[in-house]
Amino acid sequence: MRTAELVNLLYFSLLTLLALVWPLPSRARVNAGLVGLLGLGLTGVAVGMGRWQEPNIAGIVRDWLPVPTMAVAYWQSGCFFQKANARLQGWFEVLERKLLRLLRVDLTRWAQTWVGAGLELAYALCYPVVPLGLGALYVAGFKDASDKYWSVVLLSAYPCYLLLLFVQLLPPRLVERTDEAGARRRNVRTFNLWLVRRITHEANTFPSGHVAASVAIALVLLRFVPMAGIVFTLIALGIAVGCVVGRYHYVIDVGAALLLAGAVFGIVGL
C-alpha cells in the first residue's frame, strides 16, 4: 500500500466512524457516511489494482486516482458543517480587521483593478492545479515520484478539511456580502462565484485547503522539476493573495496554510 493510499484509508475511516456519533442531522449523517464509503471504495480500487492488475496500468490508475479521491475527502468534511460558530466567527472577523490594518491593504481598491482580475484568475487555478502538478511530474519523467507528491499534498490538505469539524466559519465574502458587487465588475469573478456556489460547500476551511495544497504542489515540484516548480510557486502565491483579495478566505487562513504546507514538506523530507 502506498503512503497516499494509507492516508486516504485513515482519513475516510475516521470521518465515516465520526459520522455515526457526531451530533448531525439525519440527512447530513447519511451523506457523510455514503461519501465516506465512496472514498473508501476508491481507495480500495487503488490498492486492489496494485495487487491484481498489470503493473503499468495499475501504476497509472494509482497515480491519478487521488485526484477524485481528494475531492471526495473535501466533500465528506463539508457534511459536518452545520452553521458558523458565532463566537469563533466574531473572533476571526476582529482579527481580520486588525491584520488588514497592519498590512495597510485597501482590498476594495485592489479588487477593482486589473490586479484584482489577475488574482481572480489565479484563484480559479486552485481547482486544476492539483492534476496539473501531477501532470508536470509525468511530463518531466518523474512519474515514480507520484506517491511522494500525493503524500505531501494530502497531508497538507486533509488537516484543513478535518479542522472544519471544529472550526466552523463562513468565508469573509459571505459575511461581508461582497459577491454581487464583485460579480458586476469582473467576468472572472463571476465565473469563480459560479464555481464556489456549485462545487464547494461554501464553508470556510482553516487553514485554507486550496492554499495548503497549491503550496505543497509547488514545493514538491521545486524539488523534482525546478522550472515547473517556479511556475507553480507563482500560481500558489497568486492563489494565496487571491483568497484574501477576493474574500474567499481570511488572512489567518492563508498564513496558517503556508506554515502547514511548509511543515509537512519538511517532515516528509523529500
Buried (B, 14 or more C-beta within 10 A) or exposed (E): EBBBBBBBBEBBBEBBEBBEEBEBEEEBBEBBBBBBBBBBEBBBBBBEBBEEEEEEEBBBBBBBBBEEBBBBBBBBBBBBBEEBBEEBBEEBBEEBEEBBEEEEBEBEEBBBEEBBBBBBBBBBBBBEBBBBBBEBBBEBEBBEBBBBBBBBBBBBBBBBBBBBBEBBBBBBBBBBEBBEEBBEBBEBBBBBBEBBEEEBBEBBBBBBBBBBBBBBBBBBBBBBBEEBBEBBBEBBBBBBBBBBBBBBBBBBBBBBBBEBBBEBBEEBEB
